[in-house]
Amino acid sequence: QVQLAESGGGLVQAGGSLRLSCAASGRTFGTGVMGWFRQTPGKERVFVATIDWGTGYTYYADSVKDRFTISKDNAKMSMYLQMNNLKPEDTAVYYCRLDLGLIYWGKGTQVTVSL
């Protein structure tokens, strides 16, 4: 079993920055794909960015490309999302996801971007 815990959400003005963290615990893994997804009320959870745990290959949604950066620290079993130039439409609950064949989700962290 793997547990995922997000942190770093909060309230920020448009144009500001936040850094989200996702810490994995419960077992170690050397491969797999970790990612960030986000969800607003009444809508489906959508893809933001992913990173291959082994190769470091990254992939971004068009809406966040050039503003968000996903990274990882294998030794700390952690993943990060640096979010710059935030926009009100980035407001959502952000979830950490780990794909090891089995899918694991964190409980989410709220990001609110005000005008």
GIBELMO-V755478 format. One record per residue. RES is the residue in one small letter. PSI is psi in whole degrees, -180 to 180 (* if undefined). Layout:
BEGIN
{{RES,PSI} {RES,PSI}}
END
This chain:
BEGIN
{{q,145} {v,136} {q,139} {l,135} {a,118} {e,154} {s,166} {g,-4} {g,172} {g,-166} {l,130} {v,151} {q,154} {a,138} {g,-12} {g,-174} {s,153} {l,154} {r,118} {l,147} {s,149} {c,117} {a,128} {a,143} {s,167} {g,-39} {r,157} {t,158} {f,143} {g,-12} {t,177} {g,178} {v,127} {m,150} {g,169} {w,135} {f,161} {r,157} {q,136} {t,158} {p,131} {g,1} {k,163} {e,157} {r,133} {v,153} {f,138} {v,-57} {a,152} {t,160} {i,133} {d,126} {w,-30} {g,-48} {t,-23} {g,4} {y,136} {t,156} {y,137} {y,150} {a,147} {d,-33} {s,-18} {v,-6} {k,139} {d,-3} {r,-35} {f,147} {t,125} {i,141} {s,173} {k,160} {d,100} {n,-38} {a,-34} {k,0} {m,46} {s,153} {m,152} {y,158} {l,107} {q,120} {m,115} {n,161} {n,51} {l,146} {k,156} {p,-32} {e,-6} {d,-7} {t,126} {a,171} {v,127} {y,130} {y,142} {c,137} {r,138} {l,127} {d,108} {l,26} {g,-55} {l,147} {i,132} {y,143} {w,147} {g,-179} {k,-11} {g,156} {t,136} {q,132} {v,125} {t,125} {v,119} {s,158} {l,*}}
END
